[in-house]
Amino acid sequence: MEENGNNQELYSKAIKAGKRTYFFDVKSTRAEQYYLTLTESKKRFTEDGKFTYEKHKIFLYREDFEKFMEALKDSIQFIEDNSGPLEPRKEWNPDATIENSGEYSSNISFEDLDK
């Protein structure tokens, strides 16, 4: 993989989830110590119609993996035990219309608002 400043990227996995993408990147320091970065990336549109990506990162170091995994497991179990059935996720489709998706559409023009 590629060198990024002082850190070398060793492994990367991306997960698309609706309007978000999650990146799991394993990197190493100069001292060859591995760590994980978790990045959530969301596409955001500006007022002028252009888009940017909003990113949030978490750096997770090896000595914290066990505590992190235990807290994640407990949190997931709490959700599973205390919430209703999981509804299938509808994938976001920017070209969807109201008629065929039951959701809001990005294809409505201002002329349609008078109808």
C-alpha positions as a Markdown table, in Angstrom:
| # | Residue | x | y | z |
|---|---|---|---|---|
| 1 | Met | 0.0 | 0.0 | 0.0 |
| 2 | Glu | 1.1 | 3.6 | 0.1 |
| 3 | Glu | 3.2 | 5.7 | 2.5 |
| 4 | Asn | 1.3 | 8.6 | 4.1 |
| 5 | Gly | 3.7 | 11.0 | 5.8 |
| 6 | Asn | 5.2 | 9.0 | 8.7 |
| 7 | Asn | 2.5 | 6.3 | 8.6 |
| 8 | Gln | 2.3 | 3.4 | 6.1 |
| 9 | Glu | -1.2 | 2.1 | 5.1 |
| 10 | Leu | -1.2 | -1.7 | 5.2 |
| 11 | Tyr | -4.8 | -2.6 | 4.7 |
| 12 | Ser | -8.0 | -0.9 | 3.8 |
| 13 | Lys | -11.7 | -1.9 | 3.6 |
| 14 | Ala | -14.6 | 0.3 | 2.7 |
| 15 | Ile | -18.3 | -0.4 | 3.6 |
| 16 | Lys | -21.0 | 1.5 | 1.8 |
| 17 | Ala | -24.1 | 2.1 | 4.0 |
| 18 | Gly | -26.8 | 4.3 | 2.5 |
| 19 | Lys | -25.5 | 7.9 | 2.2 |
| 20 | Arg | -22.4 | 7.0 | 4.2 |
| 21 | Thr | -19.2 | 5.1 | 3.6 |
| 22 | Tyr | -17.1 | 3.7 | 6.4 |
| 23 | Phe | -13.4 | 3.1 | 5.9 |
| 24 | Phe | -11.3 | 0.7 | 8.1 |
| 25 | Asp | -7.6 | 1.4 | 7.5 |
| 26 | Val | -4.7 | -0.4 | 9.2 |
| 27 | Lys | -1.6 | 1.7 | 9.4 |
| 28 | Ser | 1.8 | 1.4 | 11.0 |
| 29 | Thr | 4.0 | 4.0 | 12.7 |
| 30 | Arg | 7.7 | 4.4 | 12.0 |
| 31 | Ala | 8.3 | 2.0 | 14.9 |
| 32 | Glu | 6.1 | -0.5 | 13.1 |
| 33 | Gln | 3.3 | -0.4 | 15.6 |
| 34 | Tyr | -0.1 | -1.1 | 14.0 |
| 35 | Tyr | -3.2 | 1.0 | 14.6 |
| 36 | Leu | -6.7 | 1.3 | 13.1 |
| 37 | Thr | -8.4 | 4.4 | 11.7 |
| 38 | Leu | -12.2 | 4.3 | 11.4 |
| 39 | Thr | -13.5 | 7.0 | 9.0 |
| 40 | Glu | -17.1 | 7.9 | 8.4 |
| 41 | Ser | -17.6 | 9.8 | 5.1 |
| 42 | Lys | -20.8 | 11.6 | 4.2 |
| 43 | Lys | -21.4 | 13.4 | 0.9 |
| 44 | Arg | -22.8 | 16.9 | 1.6 |
| 45 | Phe | -24.1 | 19.4 | -0.9 |
| 46 | Thr | -23.2 | 23.1 | -0.6 |
| 47 | Glu | -25.6 | 26.0 | -1.3 |
| 48 | Asp | -24.2 | 26.4 | -4.8 |
| 49 | Gly | -25.0 | 22.7 | -5.6 |
| 50 | Lys | -21.4 | 21.4 | -5.4 |
| 51 | Phe | -20.6 | 18.6 | -3.0 |
| 52 | Thr | -17.9 | 18.0 | -0.4 |
| 53 | Tyr | -17.2 | 15.0 | 1.8 |
| 54 | Glu | -17.6 | 15.4 | 5.6 |
| 55 | Lys | -15.3 | 13.0 | 7.4 |
| 56 | His | -15.1 | 11.9 | 11.0 |
| 57 | Lys | -12.1 | 9.8 | 12.1 |
| 58 | Ile | -11.4 | 7.7 | 15.1 |
| 59 | Phe | -7.9 | 6.4 | 15.8 |
| 60 | Leu | -7.9 | 3.1 | 17.7 |
| 61 | Tyr | -4.6 | 1.8 | 19.1 |
| 62 | Arg | -3.8 | -1.8 | 19.7 |
| 63 | Glu | -3.7 | -1.6 | 23.5 |
| 64 | Asp | -7.4 | -0.4 | 23.4 |
| 65 | Phe | -8.8 | -3.0 | 21.0 |
| 66 | Glu | -10.1 | -5.4 | 23.7 |
| 67 | Lys | -11.9 | -2.6 | 25.6 |
| 68 | Phe | -13.3 | -1.2 | 22.4 |
| 69 | Met | -14.5 | -4.5 | 21.2 |
| 70 | Glu | -16.1 | -5.3 | 24.6 |
| 71 | Ala | -17.9 | -1.9 | 24.6 |
| 72 | Leu | -19.0 | -2.3 | 21.0 |
| 73 | Lys | -20.3 | -5.8 | 21.7 |
| 74 | Asp | -22.2 | -4.7 | 24.8 |
| 75 | Ser | -23.7 | -1.7 | 22.9 |
| 76 | Ile | -24.9 | -3.8 | 20.0 |
| 77 | Gln | -26.4 | -6.4 | 22.4 |
| 78 | Phe | -28.2 | -3.6 | 24.2 |
| 79 | Ile | -29.7 | -2.4 | 20.9 |
| 80 | Glu | -30.6 | -5.9 | 19.9 |
| 81 | Asp | -32.3 | -6.6 | 23.2 |
| 82 | Asn | -34.2 | -3.3 | 23.5 |
| 83 | Ser | -35.3 | -2.3 | 20.0 |
| 84 | Gly | -37.8 | -3.7 | 17.5 |
| 85 | Pro | -37.1 | -5.8 | 14.5 |
| 86 | Leu | -34.5 | -4.4 | 12.0 |
| 87 | Glu | -36.1 | -3.0 | 8.9 |
| 88 | Pro | -34.2 | -3.5 | 5.7 |
| 89 | Arg | -32.2 | -0.4 | 4.6 |
| 90 | Lys | -33.4 | 1.3 | 1.5 |
| 91 | Glu | -30.4 | 2.3 | -0.6 |
| 92 | Trp | -30.3 | 6.0 | -1.4 |
| 93 | Asn | -31.0 | 6.7 | -5.0 |
| 94 | Pro | -30.5 | 10.3 | -6.1 |
| 95 | Asp | -32.5 | 9.7 | -9.3 |
| 96 | Ala | -35.6 | 8.2 | -7.5 |
| 97 | Thr | -39.0 | 9.7 | -8.1 |
| 98 | Ile | -41.9 | 9.9 | -5.7 |
| 99 | Glu | -44.0 | 7.6 | -7.9 |
| 100 | Asn | -41.6 | 4.7 | -7.9 |
| 101 | Ser | -39.9 | 4.9 | -4.5 |
| 102 | Gly | -42.4 | 6.5 | -2.1 |
| 103 | Glu | -39.6 | 8.9 | -1.0 |
| 104 | Tyr | -38.8 | 12.5 | -1.8 |
| 105 | Ser | -37.3 | 13.1 | -5.2 |
| 106 | Ser | -34.4 | 15.1 | -6.5 |
| 107 | Asn | -36.2 | 15.2 | -9.9 |
| 108 | Ile | -38.9 | 17.7 | -9.0 |
| 109 | Ser | -38.7 | 21.0 | -10.7 |
| 110 | Phe | -40.1 | 24.3 | -9.4 |
| 111 | Glu | -42.8 | 24.2 | -12.1 |
| 112 | Asp | -44.1 | 21.0 | -10.5 |
| 113 | Leu | -44.8 | 22.7 | -7.2 |
| 114 | Asp | -47.8 | 24.6 | -8.7 |
| 115 | Lys | -49.6 | 21.4 | -9.7 |
